[in-house]
Amino acid sequence: MNGIGISHDEWKTDRNLTWYSLRHFGITMRIMSGVNVVDLSKLAGTSIGHIENTYLKYREEQMKTSALKTFSINKQGLVEV
């Protein structure tokens, strides 16, 4: 973790980070960037099913949030783009 600018004390005590949390972050960021699940499963050395079950919820949440940002509700309760 020192190589990415996180000191030993910080990742062991302050932030309670593990190497797995770094892996989880990397996979999540790649999904959010639109990396293909098949390619990502090969890169991460895990199954497509595991990625779908564990990480795709972030992609779905991101899509919902992005979609809702483009709409507003007027005073009459109607949706406007």
Contacts in CASP RR format, 6 or more apart in sequence:
PFRMAT RR
TARGET T0000
AUTHOR 0000-0000-0000
METHOD contacts of the structure
MODEL  1
MNGIGISHDEWKTDRNLTWYSLRHFGITMRIMSGVNVVDLSKLAGTSIGH
IENTYLKYREEQMKTSALKTFSINKQGLVEV
1 7 0 8 1.000
1 8 0 8 1.000
1 10 0 8 1.000
1 11 0 8 1.000
1 17 0 8 1.000
1 22 0 8 1.000
2 8 0 8 1.000
4 22 0 8 1.000
6 15 0 8 1.000
6 17 0 8 1.000
10 17 0 8 1.000
11 17 0 8 1.000
23 44 0 8 1.000
27 40 0 8 1.000
27 44 0 8 1.000
27 51 0 8 1.000
27 55 0 8 1.000
28 55 0 8 1.000
28 58 0 8 1.000
30 40 0 8 1.000
30 43 0 8 1.000
31 37 0 8 1.000
31 40 0 8 1.000
31 51 0 8 1.000
31 55 0 8 1.000
31 56 0 8 1.000
31 58 0 8 1.000
31 59 0 8 1.000
32 58 0 8 1.000
32 59 0 8 1.000
32 62 0 8 1.000
34 59 0 8 1.000
37 48 0 8 1.000
37 51 0 8 1.000
37 52 0 8 1.000
37 56 0 8 1.000
38 48 0 8 1.000
40 51 0 8 1.000
41 47 0 8 1.000
41 48 0 8 1.000
41 49 0 8 1.000
41 50 0 8 1.000
41 51 0 8 1.000
44 51 0 8 1.000
70 81 0 8 1.000
71 79 0 8 1.000
71 80 0 8 1.000
71 81 0 8 1.000
72 79 0 8 1.000
72 80 0 8 1.000
73 79 0 8 1.000
73 80 0 8 1.000
74 80 0 8 1.000
END
